[in-house]
C-alpha cells in the first residue's frame, strides 16, 4: 500500500460538486503517420499496452475508515480499460472551437472515485482529418512535472517504434482490511504532535526571514504580492460545475526574441502577455481595476530533495499583474521585479512549506470546511485570495508519436479555483507555446476573447520593444482568419444596410487594418 502524501490528498479534500480537481489535456494528432492506418481499436490497444508502465492508470483510492488519515493507493482488482478509454466524434469538419466545446463538457464532470482516476477520449472528425485525444486525470495523481514524465511512458520518438518490454500488472493478493488502515492512521497520528511543533518553529523562523526581505525591498514592485489583496473582478465568482475552454498559440521564438531584447525570463514574458491580454479583456468589460491583479503561479519543488513524497511536488507564489499600467515596457519591468521578489520570499519561507503543512491536514475537517465554503459562496463575501492561476510547463522541442500518430499540438488545462474562475496553463512543444484556458462557464462566458487577446498582447509587447510582429501559427492563425471573415461579413452587412437606407456613413476599416 502507498499512502497519499498530504498535498496529494489535499486535492481530494478540496474537490466539491462544483470545484473539480482534475487536470486535462487536449492533444491533436495527425493519424496519417500510423503504420497500417488509424483505428480507435488500435489506439485502445496501444494504451492497454502502456497501462502497466504507469501505476496511476490501474490504482484507485482506498479511504481510511472514519477518515482518520490520508487515503491509500491500491490496485483495482476490477480494472476495465473500456471504461477509461472512450470514443467520440465531432460533426465534421470539427473546428478547434467545436473541440473546445467538447473538452468543456468533459471537464464539467467529476471523476468516479471508485475507479482509477483518469479518462481518455479519442475524438474523430476534426478538420484536416486530424484526431484529438482528450485526457482527464485527477490532480492527486499528477502535477506539471510528473505529467511531463508521463509523456515519456505514453509517447514514442518515431511512428513505427518497436514494441517495448511491458511488465505485467501484479495485483495485490488481497486488499487491506479496515483494521490495517486504521492501525496505520493511528501510528501516523502518534507522531503528529511532535512533527507539528517542529514545523511550527521552522515556519515561524521562515516568516521572520520573509519579513526582513520585505523591509529591505526598495519598492512595492520588488515584493511578492500578498493573498487577499486582489481586486474584485468578474473573474472572481463562485464556481458552478460547468466549464468553458479556449485555446491559443504563439511562437516560442517570438517570445524568446522579446525575452532577449528586454532582459527577462520566458516565464516573465508569459506573465506579461497574460497581463496585457487581461488588460484588454477588462477594458472591454469596463472593469479595469486601478491595482494589480494577483496570480497564483505554481512552482515545482521536484529538485528540493528526494525525501519529498507523493505525486505532487509543487508550491506556489503570488505575483502581481499590473493590468492598470498602459506602458507595455513598464509592465515587463514591474513583472521582473515582482517575480524576483516573489521567488526570494518563496525561498525564504521554504519551498516545501506547503507540502509539510498539507501533510498534517485533518481529512474530515478539511473536507467539511471546503464544502461549507463552496456551498455558502463565501468566496464572494471577502476580498479575493487571487484573481487567477497561471502555470507554465516546459515541453519537448522534438516530435512525439502516440500509437504511431504524430502529435501536432497539446493544450494543457488546469482547474479554476473557487473564487478565481480562470486557469491559464501554457506548455511548449516544437517551438510553439500552446495556451489552454479553463473557466467557470457562468463567470467568464467570453473566454475566447481572452484567448484572442493573447497573440495581440505579444505583438503589442514586441512592437514596444522595437521588434517585428509575431508570426501567426496554429490556433492564432485559425482564429485571425475567422475574425477577419466576421469583420468582412459585418462590413458587407453594414454596406447593405446603408444602401437600403439611402444614407452615407463613414466606411468601416478594411479587415487587413484590424489586428
C-alpha positions as CSV (number, residue, x, y, z in Angstrom):
1,X,0.0,0.0,0.0
2,X,1.2,3.5,-0.8
3,X,-0.3,6.3,1.3
4,X,-1.1,9.6,-0.4
5,X,1.0,12.5,0.6
6,X,-0.7,15.4,2.4
7,X,-0.7,17.5,-0.7
8,X,-1.9,14.7,-3.0
9,X,-4.7,14.1,-0.5
10,X,-5.5,17.8,-0.2
11,X,-6.6,17.8,-3.9
12,X,-9.1,15.2,-3.0
13,X,-10.3,17.2,0.1
14,X,-10.6,20.4,-2.0
15,X,-13.0,18.8,-4.5
16,X,-16.7,19.5,-4.4
17,X,-19.5,19.1,-6.9
18,X,-18.5,22.4,-8.5
19,X,-14.8,22.5,-7.8
20,X,-13.3,19.8,-9.9
21,X,-9.7,18.9,-9.1
22,X,-8.6,17.2,-12.3
23,X,-6.1,18.3,-14.9
24,X,-6.7,17.8,-18.6
25,X,-5.0,17.8,-22.0
26,X,-6.4,18.3,-25.4
27,X,-3.9,16.8,-27.8
28,X,-4.3,17.0,-31.6
29,X,-2.7,14.3,-33.7
30,X,-2.1,13.6,-37.4
31,X,-3.3,10.0,-37.9
32,X,-1.7,9.6,-41.4
33,X,1.6,8.5,-39.7
34,X,0.0,5.5,-38.0
35,X,1.5,2.3,-39.6
36,X,-1.4,0.4,-41.2
37,X,-3.8,3.3,-40.6
38,X,-5.6,4.8,-37.7
39,X,-8.3,3.0,-35.8
40,X,-9.9,3.5,-32.4
41,X,-9.3,-0.2,-31.6
42,X,-5.6,0.3,-32.3
43,X,-5.3,3.3,-30.0
44,X,-7.2,1.5,-27.3
45,X,-4.9,-1.5,-27.5
46,X,-1.8,0.8,-27.5
47,X,-3.0,2.4,-24.2
48,X,-3.7,-1.1,-22.8
49,X,0.0,-2.0,-23.5
50,X,1.1,1.1,-21.6
51,X,-1.1,0.8,-18.6
52,X,1.2,-1.5,-16.7
53,X,4.1,1.0,-17.0
54,X,2.3,3.8,-15.1
55,X,0.8,2.8,-11.8
56,X,-1.7,5.8,-11.8
57,X,-3.6,4.0,-14.6
58,X,-4.5,0.9,-12.6
59,X,-4.7,2.0,-9.0
60,X,-7.6,3.6,-7.1
61,X,-8.3,5.3,-3.8
62,X,-8.9,3.4,-0.5
63,X,-10.3,5.7,2.2
64,X,-9.3,5.1,5.8
65,X,-12.5,4.3,7.9
66,X,-13.8,7.3,9.7
67,X,-11.3,9.3,7.7
68,X,-8.8,9.0,10.4
69,X,-5.9,9.6,8.0
70,X,-5.0,10.2,4.4
71,X,-6.2,7.6,1.8
72,X,-4.1,4.9,0.3
73,X,-3.4,3.7,-3.3
74,X,-4.5,0.2,-4.0
75,X,-4.6,-1.8,-7.3
76,X,-8.1,-2.0,-8.9
77,X,-8.8,-5.7,-9.0
78,X,-11.7,-5.0,-11.4
79,X,-9.8,-2.7,-13.8
80,X,-11.8,-2.2,-17.0
81,X,-9.9,-0.5,-19.8
82,X,-13.1,0.1,-21.8
83,X,-14.5,2.3,-19.0
84,X,-11.5,4.6,-19.2
85,X,-10.8,4.7,-23.0
86,X,-13.7,6.1,-24.9
87,X,-14.6,7.1,-28.5
88,X,-16.3,10.3,-29.6
89,X,-16.8,12.3,-32.8
90,X,-17.5,15.9,-33.8
91,X,-19.9,16.8,-36.6
92,X,-17.4,17.1,-39.4
93,X,-15.5,19.0,-40.2
94,X,-14.9,19.8,-36.5
95,X,-13.2,23.1,-35.8
96,X,-11.0,24.0,-32.9
97,X,-14.0,25.8,-31.3
98,X,-16.1,22.6,-31.6
99,X,-13.3,20.7,-29.9
100,X,-13.2,23.3,-27.1
101,X,-16.9,22.8,-26.5
102,X,-16.4,19.0,-26.2
103,X,-13.5,19.4,-23.9
104,X,-15.5,21.8,-21.7
105,X,-18.3,19.2,-21.4
106,X,-15.7,16.6,-20.4
107,X,-14.2,18.9,-17.8
108,X,-17.6,19.7,-16.3
109,X,-17.9,16.3,-14.8
110,X,-16.1,14.8,-11.8
111,X,-14.1,11.6,-12.0
112,X,-15.6,8.5,-10.3
113,X,-13.5,7.8,-7.2
114,X,-14.5,4.1,-7.1
115,X,-12.2,3.6,-10.1
116,X,-8.7,4.7,-11.2
117,X,-8.9,8.5,-11.6
118,X,-8.5,9.0,-15.3
119,X,-10.4,9.0,-18.6
120,X,-9.3,9.3,-22.2
121,X,-11.5,10.2,-25.2
122,X,-10.4,9.8,-28.8
123,X,-12.3,12.4,-30.8
124,X,-12.7,11.9,-34.5
125,X,-14.0,14.3,-37.2
126,X,-11.6,17.2,-36.8
127,X,-10.7,19.5,-39.7
128,X,-8.0,18.2,-42.0
129,X,-8.6,14.6,-41.0
130,X,-6.9,15.0,-37.6
131,X,-8.0,13.3,-34.4
132,X,-7.8,14.5,-30.8
133,X,-7.1,12.8,-27.5
134,X,-8.8,14.4,-24.6
135,X,-7.4,13.2,-21.3
136,X,-8.6,13.9,-17.8
137,X,-6.5,12.9,-14.7
138,X,-7.1,13.8,-11.1
139,X,-4.7,16.3,-9.6
140,X,-4.0,14.0,-6.7
141,X,-2.1,11.7,-9.1
142,X,-0.1,14.2,-11.1
143,X,1.4,17.7,-11.3
144,X,3.1,19.6,-14.1
145,X,6.5,17.9,-13.9
146,X,5.2,14.4,-13.3
147,X,2.7,15.0,-16.1
148,X,5.6,15.7,-18.4
149,X,7.3,12.5,-17.2
150,X,4.1,10.6,-18.0
151,X,4.5,11.7,-21.6
152,X,7.7,9.6,-21.7
153,X,5.7,6.5,-20.7
154,X,2.9,7.0,-23.3
155,X,4.7,8.6,-26.3
156,X,7.4,7.4,-28.7
157,X,10.0,9.2,-30.7
158,X,9.1,7.7,-34.0
159,X,5.9,6.5,-35.6
160,X,6.9,2.8,-36.0
161,X,8.9,2.4,-32.8
162,X,9.5,-1.3,-31.9
163,X,7.3,-2.6,-29.1
164,X,8.9,-2.2,-25.6
165,X,9.0,-4.7,-22.9
166,X,6.0,-4.0,-20.8
167,X,5.7,-5.5,-17.3
168,X,2.5,-7.3,-16.2
169,X,0.3,-5.7,-13.6
170,X,1.0,-7.6,-10.4
171,X,-2.3,-7.1,-8.5
172,X,-2.2,-7.3,-4.7
173,X,-3.1,-10.7,-3.4
174,X,-5.5,-9.2,-1.0
175,X,-6.9,-5.8,-0.1
176,X,-6.0,-4.1,3.2
177,X,-8.5,-4.7,6.0
178,X,-10.2,-1.8,7.8
179,X,-8.2,-2.7,10.9
180,X,-4.9,-2.3,9.0
181,X,-5.9,1.0,7.6
182,X,-7.0,2.3,11.0
183,X,-3.8,1.0,12.6
184,X,-1.6,2.8,10.0
185,X,-3.6,6.0,10.6
186,X,-3.2,5.8,14.3
187,X,0.6,5.3,14.0
188,X,0.7,8.4,11.9
189,X,-1.3,10.4,14.5
190,X,1.0,9.4,17.3
191,X,4.0,11.2,15.7
192,X,1.9,14.2,14.5
193,X,2.2,16.5,17.6
194,X,6.0,16.4,17.6
195,X,6.2,16.9,13.9
196,X,3.8,19.9,14.0
197,X,5.8,21.5,16.8
198,X,9.0,21.2,14.9
199,X,7.3,22.5,11.7
200,X,5.8,25.5,13.6
201,X,9.2,26.6,14.8
202,X,10.7,26.2,11.3
203,X,7.8,28.2,9.8
204,X,8.0,30.9,12.4
205,X,11.6,31.5,11.6
206,X,10.9,31.5,7.9
207,X,8.1,34.1,8.4
208,X,10.6,36.4,10.1
209,X,13.1,35.9,7.2
210,X,10.3,36.9,4.8
211,X,9.5,40.0,6.9
212,X,13.2,41.1,6.7
213,X,13.2,40.7,3.0
214,X,10.1,42.9,2.6
215,X,11.6,45.6,4.8
216,X,14.8,45.6,2.7
217,X,12.8,45.8,-0.6
218,X,13.3,49.2,-2.3
219,X,9.8,49.4,-3.8
220,X,6.5,47.7,-3.6
221,X,7.1,46.1,-7.0
222,X,10.1,44.3,-5.6
223,X,7.9,42.4,-3.1
224,X,5.8,39.3,-3.6
225,X,2.1,40.0,-4.0
226,X,0.0,39.2,-0.9
227,X,-3.1,36.9,-1.0
228,X,-6.4,38.5,0.0
229,X,-5.3,41.8,-1.6
230,X,-6.6,41.1,-5.1
231,X,-9.2,43.5,-6.7
232,X,-12.7,42.0,-7.3
233,X,-13.4,41.4,-11.0
234,X,-15.8,39.2,-12.9
235,X,-13.2,36.5,-12.7
236,X,-13.8,36.3,-9.0
237,X,-17.1,34.5,-8.8
238,X,-18.2,31.3,-7.1
239,X,-18.0,28.2,-9.4
240,X,-20.7,26.0,-10.8
241,X,-19.9,22.6,-12.2
242,X,-19.9,24.0,-15.8
243,X,-16.6,24.7,-17.7
244,X,-15.7,26.5,-20.9
245,X,-12.4,26.1,-22.7
246,X,-10.4,28.2,-25.2
247,X,-7.0,27.8,-26.8
248,X,-4.3,30.0,-28.2
249,X,-0.8,29.5,-29.8
250,X,2.2,31.7,-30.2
251,X,5.7,31.1,-31.4
252,X,8.3,30.4,-28.7
253,X,11.0,32.0,-30.9
254,X,8.9,35.2,-30.9
255,X,8.6,35.1,-27.1
256,X,12.4,34.5,-26.8
257,X,13.0,37.5,-29.1
258,X,11.1,39.6,-26.6
259,X,12.9,38.0,-23.6
260,X,16.3,38.6,-25.1
261,X,15.6,42.2,-26.0
262,X,14.1,43.3,-22.6
263,X,16.3,41.1,-20.4
264,X,13.7,38.9,-18.7
265,X,12.9,35.2,-18.5
266,X,10.4,33.3,-20.7
267,X,8.1,33.0,-17.7
268,X,8.2,36.8,-17.1
269,X,7.3,37.2,-20.8
270,X,4.4,34.8,-20.4
271,X,3.1,36.7,-17.4
272,X,3.5,40.0,-19.3
273,X,1.5,38.6,-22.2
274,X,-1.2,37.4,-19.8
275,X,-1.2,40.9,-18.2
276,X,-1.7,42.7,-21.5
277,X,-4.4,40.2,-22.7
278,X,-6.3,40.5,-19.4
279,X,-6.0,44.3,-19.6
280,X,-7.7,44.3,-23.0
281,X,-10.4,41.9,-21.7
282,X,-11.1,44.0,-18.6
283,X,-11.2,47.3,-20.5
284,X,-13.7,45.7,-22.9
285,X,-15.8,44.7,-20.0
286,X,-15.5,48.2,-18.4
287,X,-14.0,46.7,-15.2
288,X,-10.3,47.6,-15.3
289,X,-9.1,47.9,-11.7
290,X,-6.5,50.5,-10.6
291,X,-4.4,48.0,-8.7
292,X,-2.7,44.8,-9.9
293,X,-4.4,41.5,-10.4
294,X,-3.0,38.7,-8.3
295,X,-2.0,35.5,-10.0
296,X,-1.0,32.3,-8.2
297,X,1.9,30.8,-10.0
298,X,2.7,27.1,-9.2
299,X,6.4,26.3,-8.6
300,X,7.9,22.9,-8.9
301,X,9.9,21.6,-5.9
302,X,10.9,18.3,-7.6
303,X,14.6,19.3,-7.2
304,X,14.3,20.1,-3.5
305,X,15.3,16.7,-2.1
306,X,14.4,13.1,-2.6
307,X,12.7,12.9,0.8
308,X,9.6,14.7,-0.5
309,X,7.0,12.0,-1.1
310,X,3.9,12.0,-3.3
311,X,3.0,12.7,-6.9
312,X,2.5,16.4,-6.4
313,X,5.8,18.2,-5.6
314,X,4.6,21.8,-6.1
315,X,4.4,25.0,-4.1
316,X,3.2,28.4,-5.3
317,X,4.0,32.1,-5.3
318,X,1.8,35.1,-5.7
319,X,2.7,37.6,-8.5
320,X,1.1,40.9,-9.2
321,X,-0.1,41.5,-12.8
322,X,-0.1,45.3,-13.4
323,X,-3.0,45.4,-15.8
324,X,-3.6,49.1,-14.8
325,X,-0.3,50.1,-16.4
326,X,-0.7,51.4,-20.0
327,X,3.0,51.3,-20.9
328,X,3.9,47.7,-22.2
329,X,7.6,48.0,-21.3
330,X,6.8,49.3,-17.8
331,X,4.6,46.2,-17.4
332,X,7.6,44.0,-18.1
333,X,9.8,45.9,-15.6
334,X,7.2,45.6,-12.9
335,X,6.7,41.9,-13.5
336,X,10.5,41.3,-13.5
337,X,10.7,43.0,-10.1
338,X,7.6,41.2,-8.8
339,X,8.7,37.7,-9.8
340,X,12.2,38.3,-8.4
341,X,10.7,39.4,-5.1
342,X,8.2,36.5,-5.1
343,X,11.0,33.9,-5.7
344,X,13.1,35.4,-2.9
345,X,10.2,35.3,-0.4
346,X,9.1,31.9,-1.6
347,X,12.6,30.5,-1.0
348,X,12.9,32.3,2.4
349,X,9.6,30.7,3.5
350,X,10.7,27.3,2.4
351,X,9.9,25.6,-0.9
352,X,8.5,22.6,1.0
353,X,6.4,24.6,3.5
354,X,3.1,23.9,1.7
355,X,3.9,20.2,1.4
356,X,4.8,19.9,5.0
357,X,1.7,21.6,6.4
358,X,-0.6,19.7,4.0
359,X,0.8,16.5,5.5
360,X,-0.9,17.4,8.8
361,X,-4.3,18.3,7.3
362,X,-7.2,16.5,9.0
363,X,-9.4,14.9,6.3
364,X,-12.8,15.3,7.8
365,X,-12.3,18.9,9.0
366,X,-10.6,19.9,5.7
367,X,-13.4,18.5,3.5
368,X,-16.2,19.9,5.7
369,X,-14.7,23.3,5.6
370,X,-14.3,23.3,1.8
371,X,-17.8,22.1,1.3
372,X,-19.2,24.8,3.6
373,X,-17.1,27.5,1.9
374,X,-18.3,26.4,-1.5
375,X,-22.0,25.9,-0.6
376,X,-22.3,29.3,1.0
377,X,-20.3,31.0,-1.8
378,X,-18.1,32.6,0.8
379,X,-15.5,33.5,-1.8
380,X,-17.9,36.3,-2.9
381,X,-18.1,37.7,0.6
382,X,-14.4,38.7,1.2
383,X,-11.5,40.2,-0.7
384,X,-10.3,37.6,-3.3
385,X,-7.4,35.5,-2.4
386,X,-6.2,35.7,-6.0
387,X,-7.7,36.5,-9.4
388,X,-6.5,33.6,-11.4
389,X,-3.9,30.8,-11.7
390,X,-1.1,30.9,-14.3
391,X,1.1,27.9,-14.9
392,X,4.0,27.5,-17.4
393,X,5.2,23.9,-18.2
394,X,8.2,23.2,-20.4
395,X,7.6,20.6,-23.1
396,X,9.7,18.8,-25.7
397,X,11.2,20.5,-28.7
398,X,11.1,17.3,-30.9
399,X,8.2,15.4,-32.4
400,X,6.3,12.8,-30.4
401,X,4.1,10.0,-31.5
402,X,1.2,8.2,-29.8
403,X,0.4,4.8,-31.2
404,X,2.1,6.0,-34.4
405,X,0.1,9.2,-34.7
406,X,2.2,12.4,-34.7
407,X,1.4,15.0,-32.0
408,X,0.6,18.2,-33.8
409,X,-0.3,20.3,-30.7
410,X,-1.0,19.8,-27.0
411,X,-3.1,22.2,-24.9
412,X,-2.8,21.7,-21.1
413,X,-5.7,22.5,-18.9
414,X,-5.7,23.1,-15.2
415,X,-8.5,23.6,-12.7
416,X,-10.0,27.0,-11.9
417,X,-10.4,27.6,-8.2
418,X,-13.3,28.7,-6.0
419,X,-13.4,32.5,-6.3
420,X,-10.8,32.5,-9.1
421,X,-12.7,31.2,-12.1
422,X,-9.8,31.3,-14.7
423,X,-6.9,29.0,-15.1
424,X,-4.3,29.6,-17.8
425,X,-1.8,26.8,-18.4
426,X,1.0,27.1,-21.0
427,X,3.1,24.3,-22.5
428,X,5.8,24.5,-25.2
429,X,6.1,21.9,-27.9
430,X,8.3,22.1,-31.0
431,X,8.8,25.8,-30.9
432,X,5.2,26.7,-30.1
433,X,3.7,27.9,-26.8
434,X,0.2,26.4,-26.6
435,X,-2.2,28.0,-24.1
436,X,-5.1,26.3,-22.5
437,X,-7.7,28.4,-20.8
438,X,-10.3,26.8,-18.4
439,X,-13.0,29.0,-16.8
440,X,-16.2,28.7,-14.8
441,X,-18.7,29.0,-17.7
442,X,-21.1,31.4,-16.0
443,X,-18.3,33.6,-14.5
444,X,-16.3,34.0,-17.7
445,X,-18.5,33.4,-20.7
446,X,-16.2,35.4,-23.0
447,X,-13.2,33.2,-22.6
448,X,-12.4,33.1,-26.3
449,X,-11.9,36.9,-26.1
450,X,-9.1,36.4,-23.6
451,X,-7.6,33.7,-25.9
452,X,-7.7,36.0,-28.9
453,X,-6.1,38.8,-27.0
454,X,-3.0,36.7,-26.2
455,X,-1.3,36.9,-29.7
456,X,-2.3,40.6,-29.8
457,X,-0.7,41.1,-26.5
458,X,2.6,39.5,-27.8
459,X,2.5,41.8,-30.8
460,X,2.0,44.8,-28.6
461,X,5.0,43.9,-26.4
462,X,7.2,43.2,-29.4
463,X,6.2,46.5,-31.0
464,X,7.0,48.4,-27.8
465,X,10.4,46.7,-27.7
466,X,11.1,47.8,-31.4
467,X,10.8,44.3,-32.8
468,X,8.9,42.8,-35.7
469,X,5.4,41.4,-35.1
470,X,5.0,37.7,-34.3
471,X,4.3,35.1,-36.9
472,X,0.7,33.8,-36.5
473,X,0.5,30.0,-36.2
474,X,-1.7,27.2,-35.0
475,X,-4.9,28.4,-33.3
476,X,-3.8,32.0,-33.6
477,X,-3.7,31.8,-37.4
478,X,-7.0,30.0,-37.5
479,X,-8.7,32.5,-35.2
480,X,-7.4,35.5,-37.1
481,X,-8.8,34.1,-40.3
482,X,-12.2,33.6,-38.7
483,X,-12.2,37.1,-37.1
484,X,-11.3,38.7,-40.5
485,X,-14.1,36.8,-42.1
486,X,-16.5,38.0,-39.5
487,X,-15.3,41.6,-40.0
488,X,-15.8,41.3,-43.7
489,X,-19.3,39.9,-43.1
490,X,-20.1,42.8,-40.7
491,X,-18.8,45.3,-43.2
492,X,-20.9,43.8,-46.0
493,X,-24.0,43.8,-43.8
494,X,-23.4,47.4,-42.9
495,X,-22.9,48.4,-46.5
496,X,-26.2,46.7,-47.4
497,X,-28.0,48.5,-44.6
498,X,-26.6,51.8,-45.7
499,X,-27.6,51.1,-49.3
500,X,-31.1,50.2,-48.3
501,X,-31.5,53.3,-46.2
502,X,-30.0,55.6,-48.8
503,X,-27.7,57.2,-46.3
504,X,-23.9,57.8,-46.3
505,X,-21.8,56.6,-43.4
506,X,-18.1,56.5,-42.8
507,X,-16.7,53.3,-44.2
508,X,-15.6,50.5,-41.9
509,X,-11.9,49.9,-41.8
510,X,-10.6,47.2,-44.1
511,X,-10.1,43.9,-42.2
512,X,-6.3,44.0,-43.0
513,X,-6.1,47.1,-40.8
514,X,-7.6,45.3,-37.8
515,X,-5.3,43.4,-35.5
